[in-house]
Amino acid sequence: MDNPKIVEGLKSSIRDIPDFPKKGIIFKDITTLLKDGKKFQEAIDCIVERYQGKNIVKVVSVEARGFIFGSAIAY
């Protein structure tokens, strides 16, 4: 989805936590995005739209965040 307004809205739904887990690292907290059903759907739609029509038959997702997004994308 190339809609800059939606992309900016998604970015603003992700909270930055500076110096976590150690100084100099900015942790991207996606719980703020996940708790908003509409934003989560927009995020999934953005990813799916990019790959729609490419005959993808399997979705592989790794780590905790990947599991959350991968299952929704596969659906």
C-alpha positions in Angstrom: 0.0 0.0 0.0 1.6 3.2 -1.1 -0.7 5.5 0.7 1.7 7.7 2.7 -1.1 8.8 5.1 -1.7 5.1 6.1 2.0 4.3 6.4 2.6 7.4 8.6 -0.4 6.4 10.7 1.1 2.9 11.2 4.5 4.4 12.0 3.0 6.6 14.6 1.4 3.6 16.2 4.8 2.1 17.1 6.3 3.4 20.3 10.1 4.0 20.6 11.7 3.0 23.8 15.2 4.5 24.0 18.1 2.6 25.6 16.4 -0.7 25.8 17.6 -3.4 26.3 20.8 -1.4 26.6 22.1 2.1 26.0 22.1 3.2 22.4 19.4 0.9 21.2 15.9 2.1 20.3 13.4 -0.7 20.9 10.3 -0.6 18.6 7.3 -1.5 20.8 4.5 -2.8 18.6 2.1 -3.5 21.4 0.6 -0.1 20.7 -0.1 -1.2 17.1 -1.4 -4.6 18.1 -3.9 -3.3 20.6 -5.6 -1.2 17.9 -7.5 -3.7 15.7 -7.9 -1.2 12.8 -4.2 -0.3 12.7 -3.3 -4.0 12.9 -5.6 -4.7 10.0 -4.0 -1.9 8.0 -0.5 -3.2 8.7 -1.5 -6.7 7.5 -3.3 -5.3 4.4 -0.1 -3.3 3.5 2.1 -6.3 3.6 -0.4 -8.6 1.8 -1.1 -6.1 -0.9 2.6 -5.9 -1.8 2.8 -9.7 -2.5 -0.7 -10.4 -3.8 -0.8 -12.1 -7.2 2.7 -13.5 -6.8 1.6 -17.2 -6.4 3.0 -17.4 -2.8 1.8 -20.6 -1.2 3.7 -20.5 2.1 4.4 -17.9 4.6 7.4 -18.3 7.0 7.7 -16.1 10.0 10.3 -16.2 12.8 10.5 -15.0 16.3 7.7 -13.6 18.4 6.7 -10.7 16.2 6.9 -12.8 13.1 4.4 -15.3 14.6 1.9 -12.6 15.2 2.1 -11.1 11.7 2.8 -14.3 9.8 -0.3 -16.1 10.8 -2.5 -13.1 9.9 -0.7 -12.7 6.5 -1.1 -16.4 5.7 -4.8 -16.2 6.4 
